[in-house]
Amino acid sequence: MALEYKTVCEKCDTSLNMQSEACICSYECTFCESCSAKMEFICPNCTGELVKRPKRKKEVL
């Protein structure tokens, strides 16, 4: 099962692509690096840890 790559930060609506610096929790809530740092890398939805989202070189179909 692959990660769902969301295209916007759930906090500030900044656009994200597959190469963007972003963080996710185990439920795949997605936040930009700046918002994640402001939230001390804790997901506001589940209180889980936010970790760096891996990058993809290109979209895989």
C-alpha positions as CSV (number, residue, x, y, z in Angstrom):
1,M,0.0,0.0,0.0
2,A,1.5,3.3,-1.1
3,L,1.3,6.6,0.8
4,E,-1.4,9.1,-0.3
5,Y,0.6,12.2,-1.4
6,K,-1.7,15.1,-0.5
7,T,-1.2,18.3,-2.5
8,V,-1.8,21.0,0.2
9,C,-0.7,21.6,3.8
10,E,-3.7,20.9,6.1
11,K,-2.9,23.9,8.2
12,C,-1.9,26.8,5.9
13,D,-3.1,25.5,2.4
14,T,0.4,25.8,0.9
15,S,0.7,23.8,-2.3
16,L,2.8,20.6,-2.0
17,N,4.2,18.4,-4.8
18,M,6.0,15.1,-4.6
19,Q,9.3,16.9,-4.1
20,S,8.1,19.4,-1.4
21,E,9.4,19.3,2.1
22,A,6.5,18.0,4.1
23,C,5.7,16.0,7.2
24,I,3.1,13.3,7.8
25,C,1.7,11.3,10.8
26,S,0.8,7.6,10.8
27,Y,-2.7,8.6,9.5
28,E,-1.1,10.5,6.6
29,C,-2.2,13.9,7.8
30,T,0.1,16.2,5.8
31,F,1.7,19.5,6.8
32,C,4.4,21.7,5.2
33,E,7.8,21.8,7.0
34,S,7.1,25.3,8.4
35,C,3.8,24.4,10.0
36,S,5.2,21.1,11.3
37,A,8.0,22.9,13.1
38,K,5.5,25.4,14.6
39,M,3.5,22.5,15.9
40,E,6.7,20.9,17.3
41,F,6.2,18.0,15.0
42,I,3.0,16.8,16.7
43,C,-0.1,16.2,14.6
44,P,-3.0,18.4,15.9
45,N,-5.5,15.7,14.6
46,C,-4.2,12.6,16.4
47,T,-1.4,13.9,18.6
48,G,1.0,11.5,16.8
49,E,4.5,12.3,15.7
50,L,5.0,14.2,12.4
51,V,7.9,12.8,10.4
52,K,9.5,13.8,7.1
53,R,7.5,12.6,4.1
54,P,9.6,10.7,1.6
55,K,10.0,12.3,-1.8
56,R,9.1,10.7,-5.1
57,K,11.0,11.4,-8.3
58,K,7.9,11.3,-10.5
59,E,4.3,10.2,-10.2
60,V,3.9,6.4,-10.5
61,L,0.7,5.3,-12.2
